[in-house]
Amino acid sequence: MKIENLTLTNFNQREFKIHTYVLDQNPELVEQKRPLAIVVPGGSFEHLSQRESEPVALAFNNEGFNSVVMEYNLVHDEGKIYPDAGLDVLSTVKFFRDHAEEYNLDPERILTIGFSAGGHVVSVANNMATSPLYQKKYGFEKDDVLPNKTILGYPLINIDKIGFPIPEDQKNKMPEEKDLLDSALGVTRETPDTFIFQAWDDPVVLIGNSIEYLGALNKNKVPTEAHLFNHGYHGFSLARHNVQTKGREWQENPHAAHWFNLAMEWLKSEWGE
């Protein structure tokens, strides 16, 4: 495997970092061009969760994907979170479409996966990709930047539906535009086919986020699969023992862990494999 730490520049001329995990090429494989998973971790816009970063990227590697973990600007960084966080996603998609041969990728099988706050970033990015306003303002073409599929894990969709008060010193970092504050408002028929999973008892990102987004997807006839687990709390990542942190036994959840295999089955059916 080839691991790289790269610095890219987004459509707003802001630099951001990505970490790539590229499998060695095997000429004997039937499938030579690999799909790509772009992993966008959560962390309440304050940090980037390690449990939702490399472990998830490696899980996709184990399924034959090349993968990348993307960093994005947080509340302590210069400027507001948006539009740059969304543009980081779009710039990452374009980078790998442009370098598909170099990374042995199928440019039509690019997946974005966002957890928690990263789910907000990914869903906002999808809105920006299909918006003529943002296309004109930042000079990109939809077909260059829109991922082919999206997975959202316990995603923050509407910032007003977070389960705790936003600290006063962070409120000015949050978006004011309605379509950035609530990414369900920007869903269109062009939104990528989407897979969503969340726990019903999530006290951090309230379940209404997924329900609101599912309603928008349904209204716009976007092919979707969703799994709402009865128990799981928040931030369970892969829900496996090897990503459980000390004192948080609930993070190991064999039932909620099914989301990953279900997502793989969904992707294979979507991509006709």
TORKOL-4160 file (C-alpha; in steps of 0.2 Angstrom, whole numbers, padded with zeros to 4 digits, m for minus):
273
<pt num="1" X="0000" Y="0000" Z="0000"/>
<pt num="2" X="0006" Y="0018" Z="m0004"/>
<pt num="3" X="0002" Y="0031" Z="0009"/>
<pt num="4" X="0004" Y="0049" Z="0005"/>
<pt num="5" X="0001" Y="0065" Z="0015"/>
<pt num="6" X="m0004" Y="0079" Z="0002"/>
<pt num="7" X="m0008" Y="0097" Z="0002"/>
<pt num="8" X="m0021" Y="0103" Z="m0010"/>
<pt num="9" X="m0029" Y="0120" Z="m0015"/>
<pt num="10" X="m0047" Y="0121" Z="m0016"/>
<pt num="11" X="m0058" Y="0132" Z="m0027"/>
<pt num="12" X="m0057" Y="0146" Z="m0015"/>
<pt num="13" X="m0038" Y="0145" Z="m0015"/>
<pt num="14" X="m0037" Y="0138" Z="0003"/>
<pt num="15" X="m0025" Y="0124" Z="0006"/>
<pt num="16" X="m0031" Y="0108" Z="0015"/>
<pt num="17" X="m0023" Y="0091" Z="0018"/>
<pt num="18" X="m0028" Y="0074" Z="0013"/>
<pt num="19" X="m0021" Y="0057" Z="0017"/>
<pt num="20" X="m0021" Y="0043" Z="0004"/>
<pt num="21" X="m0021" Y="0024" Z="0006"/>
<pt num="22" X="m0018" Y="0017" Z="m0011"/>
<pt num="23" X="m0018" Y="m0002" Z="m0014"/>
<pt num="24" X="m0004" Y="m0010" Z="m0024"/>
<pt num="25" X="m0009" Y="m0014" Z="m0042"/>
<pt num="26" X="m0011" Y="m0032" Z="m0045"/>
<pt num="27" X="m0011" Y="m0036" Z="m0064"/>
<pt num="28" X="m0020" Y="m0053" Z="m0061"/>
<pt num="29" X="m0035" Y="m0045" Z="m0054"/>
<pt num="30" X="m0051" Y="m0046" Z="m0064"/>
<pt num="31" X="m0055" Y="m0028" Z="m0059"/>
<pt num="32" X="m0041" Y="m0016" Z="m0063"/>
<pt num="33" X="m0048" Y="0001" Z="m0059"/>
<pt num="34" X="m0053" Y="0003" Z="m0041"/>
<pt num="35" X="m0067" Y="0013" Z="m0033"/>
<pt num="36" X="m0062" Y="0027" Z="m0022"/>
<pt num="37" X="m0069" Y="0031" Z="m0004"/>
<pt num="38" X="m0066" Y="0049" Z="0002"/>
<pt num="39" X="m0068" Y="0049" Z="0021"/>
<pt num="40" X="m0073" Y="0065" Z="0030"/>
<pt num="41" X="m0073" Y="0062" Z="0049"/>
<pt num="42" X="m0084" Y="0071" Z="0062"/>
<pt num="43" X="m0078" Y="0080" Z="0077"/>
<pt num="44" X="m0091" Y="0094" Z="0081"/>
<pt num="45" X="m0081" Y="0106" Z="0069"/>
<pt num="46" X="m0068" Y="0107" Z="0084"/>
<pt num="47" X="m0057" Y="0092" Z="0079"/>
<pt num="48" X="m0056" Y="0078" Z="0067"/>
<pt num="49" X="m0061" Y="0061" Z="0074"/>
<pt num="50" X="m0047" Y="0048" Z="0073"/>
<pt num="51" X="m0059" Y="0034" Z="0075"/>
<pt num="52" X="m0069" Y="0040" Z="0059"/>
<pt num="53" X="m0053" Y="0043" Z="0049"/>
<pt num="54" X="m0040" Y="0030" Z="0046"/>
<pt num="55" X="m0049" Y="0014" Z="0053"/>
<pt num="56" X="m0063" Y="0018" Z="0041"/>
<pt num="57" X="m0051" Y="0021" Z="0026"/>
<pt num="58" X="m0043" Y="0004" Z="0029"/>
<pt num="59" X="m0060" Y="m0004" Z="0031"/>
<pt num="60" X="m0064" Y="0002" Z="0013"/>
<pt num="61" X="m0046" Y="m0004" Z="0007"/>
<pt num="62" X="m0051" Y="m0021" Z="0014"/>
<pt num="63" X="m0065" Y="m0021" Z="0001"/>
<pt num="64" X="m0055" Y="m0017" Z="m0014"/>
<pt num="65" X="m0056" Y="0002" Z="m0013"/>
<pt num="66" X="m0043" Y="0015" Z="m0013"/>
<pt num="67" X="m0046" Y="0028" Z="0000"/>
<pt num="68" X="m0042" Y="0045" Z="0006"/>
<pt num="69" X="m0045" Y="0054" Z="0023"/>
<pt num="70" X="m0049" Y="0073" Z="0020"/>
<pt num="71" X="m0046" Y="0087" Z="0033"/>
<pt num="72" X="m0057" Y="0102" Z="0032"/>
<pt num="73" X="m0057" Y="0119" Z="0041"/>
<pt num="74" X="m0063" Y="0119" Z="0059"/>
<pt num="75" X="m0069" Y="0133" Z="0071"/>
<pt num="76" X="m0052" Y="0137" Z="0077"/>
<pt num="77" X="m0045" Y="0139" Z="0060"/>
<pt num="78" X="m0045" Y="0156" Z="0051"/>
<pt num="79" X="m0061" Y="0161" Z="0043"/>
<pt num="80" X="m0078" Y="0153" Z="0043"/>
<pt num="81" X="m0081" Y="0134" Z="0041"/>
<pt num="82" X="m0090" Y="0137" Z="0024"/>
<pt num="83" X="m0089" Y="0138" Z="0010"/>
<pt num="84" X="m0072" Y="0131" Z="0011"/>
<pt num="85" X="m0076" Y="0114" Z="0020"/>
<pt num="86" X="m0088" Y="0110" Z="0005"/>
<pt num="87" X="m0076" Y="0116" Z="m0008"/>
<pt num="88" X="m0062" Y="0105" Z="0000"/>
<pt num="89" X="m0073" Y="0090" Z="m0004"/>
<pt num="90" X="m0077" Y="0096" Z="m0022"/>
<pt num="91" X="m0058" Y="0099" Z="m0025"/>
<pt num="92" X="m0054" Y="0082" Z="m0018"/>
<pt num="93" X="m0066" Y="0074" Z="m0030"/>
<pt num="94" X="m0059" Y="0084" Z="m0045"/>
<pt num="95" X="m0041" Y="0080" Z="m0040"/>
<pt num="96" X="m0044" Y="0061" Z="m0041"/>
<pt num="97" X="m0054" Y="0062" Z="m0057"/>
<pt num="98" X="m0040" Y="0072" Z="m0064"/>
<pt num="99" X="m0027" Y="0059" Z="m0058"/>
<pt num="100" X="m0037" Y="0043" Z="m0060"/>
<pt num="101" X="m0024" Y="0034" Z="m0070"/>
<pt num="102" X="m0010" Y="0039" Z="m0058"/>
<pt num="103" X="m0020" Y="0031" Z="m0044"/>
<pt num="104" X="m0028" Y="0017" Z="m0053"/>
<pt num="105" X="m0046" Y="0023" Z="m0051"/>
<pt num="106" X="m0062" Y="0022" Z="m0059"/>
<pt num="107" X="m0067" Y="0040" Z="m0060"/>
<pt num="108" X="m0086" Y="0035" Z="m0061"/>
<pt num="109" X="m0085" Y="0026" Z="m0044"/>
<pt num="110" X="m0081" Y="0040" Z="m0032"/>
<pt num="111" X="m0089" Y="0039" Z="m0015"/>
<pt num="112" X="m0090" Y="0052" Z="m0001"/>
<pt num="113" X="m0093" Y="0046" Z="0016"/>
<pt num="114" X="m0096" Y="0059" Z="0030"/>
<pt num="115" X="m0099" Y="0056" Z="0049"/>
<pt num="116" X="m0108" Y="0068" Z="0060"/>
<pt num="117" X="m0101" Y="0085" Z="0057"/>
<pt num="118" X="m0092" Y="0077" Z="0042"/>
<pt num="119" X="m0109" Y="0072" Z="0036"/>
<pt num="120" X="m0114" Y="0090" Z="0035"/>
<pt num="121" X="m0099" Y="0094" Z="0025"/>
<pt num="122" X="m0102" Y="0080" Z="0013"/>
<pt num="123" X="m0120" Y="0084" Z="0011"/>
<pt num="124" X="m0117" Y="0103" Z="0009"/>
<pt num="125" X="m0103" Y="0099" Z="m0004"/>
<pt num="126" X="m0116" Y="0089" Z="m0014"/>
<pt num="127" X="m0128" Y="0104" Z="m0014"/>
<pt num="128" X="m0114" Y="0116" Z="m0020"/>
<pt num="129" X="m0109" Y="0104" Z="m0034"/>
<pt num="130" X="m0126" Y="0105" Z="m0042"/>
<pt num="131" X="m0129" Y="0124" Z="m0038"/>
<pt num="132" X="m0127" Y="0136" Z="m0053"/>
<pt num="133" X="m0123" Y="0149" Z="m0041"/>
<pt num="134" X="m0108" Y="0141" Z="m0033"/>
<pt num="135" X="m0102" Y="0134" Z="m0050"/>
<pt num="136" X="m0101" Y="0151" Z="m0057"/>
<pt num="137" X="m0094" Y="0159" Z="m0041"/>
<pt num="138" X="m0080" Y="0146" Z="m0040"/>
<pt num="139" X="m0077" Y="0141" Z="m0057"/>
<pt num="140" X="m0081" Y="0122" Z="m0057"/>
<pt num="141" X="m0091" Y="0110" Z="m0068"/>
<pt num="142" X="m0103" Y="0099" Z="m0059"/>
<pt num="143" X="m0097" Y="0083" Z="m0068"/>
<pt num="144" X="m0079" Y="0086" Z="m0062"/>
<pt num="145" X="m0084" Y="0088" Z="m0044"/>
<pt num="146" X="m0100" Y="0078" Z="m0040"/>
<pt num="147" X="m0096" Y="0061" Z="m0032"/>
<pt num="148" X="m0106" Y="0046" Z="m0039"/>
<pt num="149" X="m0112" Y="0040" Z="m0022"/>
<pt num="150" X="m0113" Y="0046" Z="m0004"/>
<pt num="151" X="m0114" Y="0038" Z="0013"/>
<pt num="152" X="m0119" Y="0048" Z="0028"/>
<pt num="153" X="m0116" Y="0041" Z="0046"/>
<pt num="154" X="m0126" Y="0049" Z="0060"/>
<pt num="155" X="m0125" Y="0065" Z="0049"/>
<pt num="156" X="m0128" Y="0083" Z="0055"/>
<pt num="157" X="m0140" Y="0090" Z="0042"/>
<pt num="158" X="m0148" Y="0105" Z="0050"/>
<pt num="159" X="m0136" Y="0114" Z="0063"/>
<pt num="160" X="m0152" Y="0120" Z="0072"/>
<pt num="161" X="m0155" Y="0101" Z="0076"/>
<pt num="162" X="m0140" Y="0098" Z="0086"/>
<pt num="163" X="m0142" Y="0091" Z="0104"/>
<pt num="164" X="m0132" Y="0104" Z="0113"/>
<pt num="165" X="m0130" Y="0123" Z="0113"/>
<pt num="166" X="m0117" Y="0129" Z="0101"/>
<pt num="167" X="m0104" Y="0139" Z="0112"/>
<pt num="168" X="m0106" Y="0158" Z="0109"/>
<pt num="169" X="m0088" Y="0160" Z="0103"/>
<pt num="170" X="m0091" Y="0147" Z="0089"/>
<pt num="171" X="m0108" Y="0154" Z="0083"/>
<pt num="172" X="m0100" Y="0167" Z="0071"/>
<pt num="173" X="m0091" Y="0152" Z="0063"/>
<pt num="174" X="m0107" Y="0144" Z="0057"/>
<pt num="175" X="m0115" Y="0148" Z="0041"/>
<pt num="176" X="m0128" Y="0161" Z="0039"/>
<pt num="177" X="m0135" Y="0155" Z="0021"/>
<pt num="178" X="m0150" Y="0144" Z="0023"/>
<pt num="179" X="m0144" Y="0131" Z="0011"/>
<pt num="180" X="m0128" Y="0129" Z="0021"/>
<pt num="181" X="m0136" Y="0129" Z="0038"/>
<pt num="182" X="m0148" Y="0116" Z="0033"/>
<pt num="183" X="m0141" Y="0104" Z="0019"/>
<pt num="184" X="m0158" Y="0096" Z="0016"/>
<pt num="185" X="m0164" Y="0112" Z="0008"/>
<pt num="186" X="m0152" Y="0110" Z="m0006"/>
<pt num="187" X="m0156" Y="0092" Z="m0011"/>
<pt num="188" X="m0161" Y="0090" Z="m0029"/>
<pt num="189" X="m0164" Y="0076" Z="m0042"/>
<pt num="190" X="m0145" Y="0078" Z="m0046"/>
<pt num="191" X="m0140" Y="0074" Z="m0028"/>
<pt num="192" X="m0130" Y="0057" Z="m0028"/>
<pt num="193" X="m0138" Y="0041" Z="m0023"/>
<pt num="194" X="m0137" Y="0041" Z="m0004"/>
<pt num="195" X="m0135" Y="0028" Z="0010"/>
<pt num="196" X="m0139" Y="0034" Z="0028"/>
<pt num="197" X="m0136" Y="0026" Z="0045"/>
<pt num="198" X="m0140" Y="0032" Z="0062"/>
<pt num="199" X="m0145" Y="0027" Z="0080"/>
<pt num="200" X="m0163" Y="0032" Z="0085"/>
<pt num="201" X="m0156" Y="0036" Z="0103"/>
<pt num="202" X="m0143" Y="0048" Z="0097"/>
<pt num="203" X="m0143" Y="0063" Z="0109"/>
<pt num="204" X="m0129" Y="0073" Z="0100"/>
<pt num="205" X="m0135" Y="0074" Z="0082"/>
<pt num="206" X="m0154" Y="0072" Z="0084"/>
<pt num="207" X="m0163" Y="0059" Z="0074"/>
<pt num="208" X="m0173" Y="0072" Z="0066"/>
<pt num="209" X="m0158" Y="0076" Z="0055"/>
<pt num="210" X="m0158" Y="0060" Z="0046"/>
<pt num="211" X="m0177" Y="0060" Z="0045"/>
<pt num="212" X="m0177" Y="0078" Z="0037"/>
<pt num="213" X="m0164" Y="0073" Z="0025"/>
<pt num="214" X="m0173" Y="0057" Z="0020"/>
<pt num="215" X="m0189" Y="0067" Z="0017"/>
<pt num="216" X="m0179" Y="0079" Z="0005"/>
<pt num="217" X="m0172" Y="0064" Z="m0004"/>
<pt num="218" X="m0189" Y="0056" Z="m0006"/>
<pt num="219" X="m0196" Y="0072" Z="m0012"/>
<pt num="220" X="m0183" Y="0074" Z="m0025"/>
<pt num="221" X="m0184" Y="0055" Z="m0030"/>
<pt num="222" X="m0166" Y="0052" Z="m0026"/>
<pt num="223" X="m0162" Y="0033" Z="m0024"/>
<pt num="224" X="m0159" Y="0030" Z="m0006"/>
<pt num="225" X="m0156" Y="0017" Z="0007"/>
<pt num="226" X="m0157" Y="0020" Z="0026"/>
<pt num="227" X="m0154" Y="0010" Z="0042"/>
<pt num="228" X="m0160" Y="0018" Z="0058"/>
<pt num="229" X="m0154" Y="0007" Z="0073"/>
<pt num="230" X="m0164" Y="0007" Z="0089"/>
<pt num="231" X="m0148" Y="0009" Z="0100"/>
<pt num="232" X="m0131" Y="0015" Z="0096"/>
<pt num="233" X="m0129" Y="0033" Z="0104"/>
<pt num="234" X="m0117" Y="0044" Z="0094"/>
<pt num="235" X="m0100" Y="0042" Z="0086"/>
<pt num="236" X="m0099" Y="0023" Z="0085"/>
<pt num="237" X="m0089" Y="0024" Z="0069"/>
<pt num="238" X="m0087" Y="0006" Z="0063"/>
<pt num="239" X="m0095" Y="0000" Z="0080"/>
<pt num="240" X="m0081" Y="m0013" Z="0082"/>
<pt num="241" X="m0070" Y="m0017" Z="0097"/>
<pt num="242" X="m0054" Y="m0010" Z="0088"/>
<pt num="243" X="m0061" Y="0007" Z="0087"/>
<pt num="244" X="m0069" Y="0008" Z="0105"/>
<pt num="245" X="m0061" Y="0021" Z="0116"/>
<pt num="246" X="m0058" Y="0018" Z="0135"/>
<pt num="247" X="m0074" Y="0020" Z="0146"/>
<pt num="248" X="m0086" Y="0020" Z="0131"/>
<pt num="249" X="m0092" Y="0002" Z="0130"/>
<pt num="250" X="m0107" Y="0007" Z="0119"/>
<pt num="251" X="m0095" Y="0011" Z="0105"/>
<pt num="252" X="m0094" Y="m0008" Z="0102"/>
<pt num="253" X="m0111" Y="m0012" Z="0095"/>
<pt num="254" X="m0112" Y="m0028" Z="0084"/>
<pt num="255" X="m0129" Y="m0024" Z="0078"/>
<pt num="256" X="m0125" Y="m0006" Z="0073"/>
<pt num="257" X="m0109" Y="m0013" Z="0065"/>
<pt num="258" X="m0119" Y="m0021" Z="0052"/>
<pt num="259" X="m0120" Y="m0004" Z="0043"/>
<pt num="260" X="m0104" Y="m0007" Z="0035"/>
<pt num="261" X="m0108" Y="m0023" Z="0026"/>
<pt num="262" X="m0125" Y="m0016" Z="0022"/>
<pt num="263" X="m0117" Y="m0002" Z="0014"/>
<pt num="264" X="m0105" Y="m0013" Z="0004"/>
<pt num="265" X="m0120" Y="m0023" Z="m0002"/>
<pt num="266" X="m0129" Y="m0007" Z="m0007"/>
<pt num="267" X="m0114" Y="m0001" Z="m0017"/>
<pt num="268" X="m0112" Y="m0017" Z="m0026"/>
<pt num="269" X="m0130" Y="m0017" Z="m0031"/>
<pt num="270" X="m0129" Y="0001" Z="m0036"/>
<pt num="271" X="m0114" Y="m0002" Z="m0047"/>
<pt num="272" X="m0120" Y="m0018" Z="m0054"/>
<pt num="273" X="m0107" Y="m0030" Z="m0047"/>
